[in-house]
Amino acid sequence: MKRAQRHSVIPLLASLLLLVVCATCANRGVGPQGGPKDETPPKMVKEEPLNGTVNYHEKRIEITFDEYLQLNDVANQVLISPPQQRPPDVRAVGKKVTVTFDEDLRDSTTYTIDFGSAICDNNEKNALEGYTFSFATGPEIDTLRIGGIVINAENLNPVANIYAGIHLNHADSAFETEPFTRIARTNDKGEFTIQNVHRGQYRLYALNDVSRDYLYQPGEGLAMYDSLLMPTVRHEGRSDTLFLPDTIVAALDSLQLDTLPHDTLGRYWERIEAKTVPVYEPDHLVLLFFTEDKQRHYFIRCLREEQHCFKLVFSAPQDSMPQITLFEPDDNWLEHAVLQPSPQMDTVFVWLTDSSVIRRDTLVFGLTYLLSDSLYNLQPQTDTVYAVYRAPRISDKARELMNKKKAEEVQRLKLKHNGSASFEVYDSLRIYSPTPLRDVRFEGMHLQQRKDTLYKPIKASPFFADSAKMSIVVPFRWEPEKEYRLVIDSAAMTDVYGITNDELEIKFKVRSLEEYSTLIIKVEDYDPRMRIQLLSEKDAVVRELPAAEDATRFEYLKPTSYYMRLYLDLDGNGKWTTGDWLKQRQPEPVFYFSGKLTLRANWDFEETFDIHAKPLLEQKPAELKTTEGNKKK
């Protein structure tokens, strides 16, 4: 009986064991979940030598942290001042960061290593921000500072991640021939602080150092401060009571100094002096960053995508038309060609009109244009150019069908225009031809205005808007809400290939004045050199007018939101002019209206623009402000 009971227990225990195992397997994924995510950056625990060491001449720095490390983007994050021509070797091994210099250290110089956000922990990549290490090869650490902000001169945006640097050599040539004496990098707000500066007078610059040699090269963006700077330090912001015991605080508050023992007050006075907060000057400098209006001028290539036309492409707008020279004396195809520069003057289209020349697969000629030298000076340059046409590869049968189709088609000049059902009251009607026109009968163009149900002729004087005769303007003082029609007779236009147009009717209706807004701007402290720009919500120029002494009227504006800025046209050329390094000329001053202008249809809005109402750095509306400069990785 007992044996039978013992045997019956065994299956029961097995069942319980199986149940426990299944429960464990079912919950295997739950397990220990660990603590919260590590968001703490590494902490420094040891420095060799100590931060701030003097009379140090070794080339190796070793810093130990409380956890394993990795370095992120050393080339762009770690900044050494004074700058090194041969970058130091910066490494992370285990919990240590080592810096080994590859150049001899200068005598009596303070070295600063700004690690930026390069030091990260090994697992979560939490970056240690703002860690800076300094040492001196002389008997003292230089402690002066120069601080400020770099903003784009044209739009007042902060410029991030470029160098701000000082030169002890005051000659202008030092900016181009000598590396900076000390440097800093601007942060995301464009701010910079050049630390550990020695006593003296300095020139201050900002530089987008594309060449990474700490020298200004033509084409790089820059800023220059006009005056010499002498950094100083003054003690300010002292809060005596902040660092004293309550009894001292109470006595000072009640001015009962005579109740304190002399030695007690003297002992704490040293602590008061020690806790004084130093203020370094200058620390609010504004540098206006600009890129010179200098582009590398060179010839890029010749493209002949169609047999009857090729284009000459240049890297920058040309000051004058390039010259084409034919090598063969009896080759006169250029006399019959039409040259058409693009509006930007960076491309020249050459339309061939002689059929025998069009059939030639290759045209060879000399091209004389202006080429930039190493100093951006323009010098005449002549190249031999080949205009080669390569016909598309198609089968003989396909080519035969294509030629047959062309022969059957009656080619017509396909004109385009800007007429629409909502035509702007201030605009001109424009007609565009796809090819240069040889002949236009302006009497075959009939402008008419609708009166009741009929169109009545009105007088207009069309004219060519470009030298290649590819654009025609029909000017007229349109009446709001009126309907117009332009009828172009058949064959009124003939292009250089003898192709004419079909009859064309263009109908358009002018907008009502009630659809527009008017903005009237009065300027405080008027200067005749002022020009006002209306801006879109993307900070793009929508309209520009010279400021009037009484009021400036922007008419026929679409009822939407605008912003506004003003600049002083110092050179009188009718546009904003950037700075010039060689001429030591700053960019023309720019000021922003600090508010948003929301216009309504059929309303006149008046606003006063006072360029001195707010400091320059506070003028630009926050919604327009963006950070420019080099992007951090």
Secondary structure by P-SEA (a helix, b strand, c coil): caaaaaaaaaaaaaaaaaaaaaaaaaaccccccccccccccccccccccccccccccccbbbbbccccccccccccccccccccccccbbbbcccbbbbbbcccccccbbbbbbbccccccccccccccbbbbbbbcccbbbbbbcccccccccccccccccccccccccccccccccccccbbbbccccccccccccccccccccccccccccccccccccccccbbbbbbcccccccccccccaaaaaaaaacccccccaaaaaaaaaaaaaabbbbbcccbbbbbbbbcccccccccccccccccbbbbbccccccbbbbbbbccccccccccbbbbbcccccbbbbbbcccccccccbbbbbbbbbbbccccbbbbbbbbbbbccccccccaaaaaaaaaaaaaccccccccccccccccccbbbbbbbcccccccccccbbbbbbcccbbbbbbbbbbbcccccccccccccccccbbbbbbbccccccccccccccbbbbbbbbbbcccbbbbbbbbccccccbbbbbbccccccccccccccccccccccccccccbbbbbccccccbbbbbbccccccccbbbbccbbbbbbccbbbbbbbbccccccccccccccccccccccc
